[in-house]
Amino acid sequence: LLPLRRGQSHSTVTDLDHEQALVLTCPGQYWCHRGGCPDSDFLEAFALLTPIVTAGNAADLADGGGDWAEETYQQLYGASGVDECSEEVLDHLEVMLSGSGWVELERATWEGGLEELLLRREEHCLTASYDPVTRQVRLVDGKPELEVMLQLFADDGVLSGGDGQETVDTGEAAVERWGAEILTAAEDLLRGRIKELPHLAVPVQGALLGLHPLADGTLRAPESTALAKAQLTVLLRTAGVLSDGD
């Protein structure tokens, strides 16, 4: 049994015949929605755990194992501190959707780390978001988001006209700033060629399990990518946004 340090997690075996692990995870003070854990000591637990931890460390040192707890933790969860090894959940989501004909229009990251992706397939738009703090993936009809983009285009001078005669500038400068796909989608929205996704008027969402536990929401653990893809597939099928056969 190892002491739980803030920002880390560990498993304890509770059954000698087969492992049943209880995983405790702390997201850390900079990601926790409560602002972190209160600074209070659990003296009763500390008194109970200290002899156990001391005996375990002594046995490990006698075997020449070194800091086995830290090494095991890093090996299991990929907590090596090498950012290049991490992968983004929203990247995998975009790749899976692109295989079903969805094209990325806009991507944004909001304060607090919330990531959002606006996509289009034929006459429909889809908004997909991912919160790395709560591990929540959310899918909802993207037409309202595209309507919000019209105001941004108007402020930027890309959208002009009024009284039902609005036009979208698709010139070279506008395309360079915003991208051809989203400008075309905005024009189609003005002409009534973008329809609602009625089955996604209410968001479909779920939390991904088995990701790296240090609360940055990236995929670092050895099996986290496979776990994330399997869960994303179920979520996308439930939302009805995958093509037949996917």
Disulfide bonds with the S-S distance in Angstrom:
none
